[in-house]
């Protein structure tokens, strides 16, 4: 299977059908909004559509609804050298009016160099300022026949109503967990096979040893870790794969378990010492691991032996200890974990959010101790 076009994209069949039909009929809309979470596949869909629109052989002569990958246009696209494909970028935190004018509005006044269309890919389109959106609006009101704009965003509500009303809105929904699990399992196996093939080809040369010591080792990823990544992914294959392949996942799990099992004895200074080992990307994953630990504890408390097949942390004796907490305590802890995540999203320093969460953990364990160990 090629790694371009629509075929590598898992799920989103209705969106793929809409885009494939528009490409085959050569009747694309002038502007599309592809809305979805990070890693949801919206960029892959946008690129597949752009490549298909420009492919010289797409859908012709009974061909499958995929770009051919061999014509001049496809080769240019795959090497990022197509003169009629523009990726709108920005250096500042926001996508400003000058960025939109220079890279899109003014550029679209020039007819295509080779293809029947000029395609504009706008990642992080939600970062457009109001002035930038107003500049774009003039183009959307009177677009040239050859212009196609693909706005990729995590939240279409950031766009002005006048922008939304002039675009075809495609919501890239989260995938079912079963599809994410299948995709991540396959990606781990492919990474393992690739690593094994490279080591076999290179033998015992130093370069091979360096690769073997890379942070991510596919052969060390367990089925349990894949299942946990599915829970974190929330329907996004890309998000799940980022977690698995980062090389930090074992550390993140270890830190979550340490917090859950040592909160009753760990001091605040001990917590701050732990946090010095964390990187920025660790916080959301550790929080999610912590939430899943207490979710497992609730399952264990409710079902005991019957819960075994649902537990992501397995039959850990320390998990059984946590499950002795009262339901009210477990629920309060899970709620506080969610609050910590929400605080981080509104720019509260992660260290401060974790300290507040830690104090809640300590309070619940203290209550259990006061109640004579009836945790």
Buried (B, 14 or more C-beta within 10 A) or exposed (E): EEEBBBBEBBBBEEBBEBBBEBBBEEEBBBBBBBBBBEBBBBBBBBBBBBBBBBBBBBBEEEEEBBBBBEBEBBEBBBEEEBEBBBBBEBEEEBBBBEBBBEBBBEBBEEEBEEBBBBBBBBBBBBBBBEBBBBBBBEBBEEBBEBBBBBBBBBEBEBBBEEBBEBBBBBBBBBBEBEBBBBBBBEBBEEBBEEBEEEBEEBEEEEEBEEBEEEEBBBEEBEEEBBBBBBBBBBBBBBBBBBBBBBEBBEBBBEBBBBBBBBBEEBEEEEBEEBBEEBEEEBBBBBBBBBBBBBBBBBBBBEEEEEBEEEBBBEEBEBBEEBBBBBEEBBEBBBEBBEBBBEBBEEEBEBEEBBBEBBBBBBBBBEBBEEEEEEB
